[in-house]
């Protein structure tokens, strides 16, 4: 049984590759794309509707991409913040 909040990874055949969160479930399942194909978080607002058969054939259950701590992502975010701070300082609007 599909529950709202479950996460599924697309194989790229029925929807663009990435991880999707279930945001609605009736006769079809409504999925919100939350990461790109590399697993990086994206806020696209892209919705995909899939039947139960399509969900079984083209998607696989996966874990929440927001769960846990990723030290590499943390360092990347800090370096990006530093870059934008320096850029803003030397290139004022």
C-alpha positions in Angstrom: 0.0 0.0 0.0 1.4 3.4 -1.0 1.4 6.0 1.8 1.7 9.8 1.5 5.3 10.6 2.4 6.8 7.4 0.9 9.8 7.9 -1.5 10.4 6.3 -4.9 13.3 6.4 -7.3 12.4 6.6 -11.0 14.2 4.5 -13.5 13.7 7.2 -16.1 11.2 5.4 -18.3 7.9 6.9 -16.9 9.3 10.0 -15.4 12.6 11.9 -15.4 15.2 10.1 -13.3 15.3 11.2 -9.6 13.6 10.7 -6.3 10.0 11.4 -5.8 7.8 11.9 -2.7 4.2 10.6 -2.7 2.0 13.6 -2.1 -1.4 12.1 -2.9 -2.9 8.7 -3.5 -6.3 7.8 -4.9 -6.8 5.8 -8.1 -3.4 7.2 -9.2 -0.4 8.2 -7.2 0.7 11.8 -7.3 4.5 12.2 -6.9 6.6 15.3 -6.3 10.1 15.3 -7.6 12.5 16.1 -4.8 16.0 15.3 -6.3 17.6 15.2 -9.7 19.2 12.1 -11.2 22.4 12.7 -9.1 20.4 12.7 -5.8 20.9 16.4 -5.3 17.9 18.2 -3.7 15.8 20.2 -6.2 12.7 22.4 -5.6 11.1 22.1 -9.0 7.4 21.7 -8.1 7.3 19.0 -10.8 4.4 16.6 -10.3 4.0 13.2 -11.9 0.9 11.0 -11.8 1.4 7.3 -12.0 -1.0 4.3 -11.9 -0.2 1.5 -9.4 1.1 -0.6 -12.3 3.5 2.1 -13.5 4.6 2.7 -9.9 5.6 -1.0 -9.7 7.2 -1.2 -13.1 9.1 2.2 -13.4 9.8 3.1 -9.8 11.5 1.5 -6.8 11.0 2.3 -3.1 13.9 4.3 -1.6 14.7 6.2 1.6 14.0 9.8 2.3 16.9 11.9 0.7 16.6 14.4 3.5 17.3 11.8 6.3 20.7 11.6 7.8 23.7 14.0 7.7 25.9 14.2 4.6 29.3 15.8 5.6 30.3 16.3 1.9 27.1 18.2 1.2 27.6 20.3 4.4 31.1 21.3 3.2 29.8 22.0 -0.3 27.1 24.3 1.1 29.6 26.2 3.3 32.0 26.8 0.4 29.1 28.0 -1.8 28.1 30.4 0.9 31.6 31.7 1.2 31.8 32.1 -2.6 28.6 34.2 -2.7 29.7 36.3 0.3 33.0 37.1 -1.4 31.4 37.8 -4.7 28.9 40.1 -3.2 31.7 42.0 -1.3 33.8 42.6 -4.5 30.9 43.0 -6.9 28.2 45.2 -5.2 24.9 45.8 -6.9 
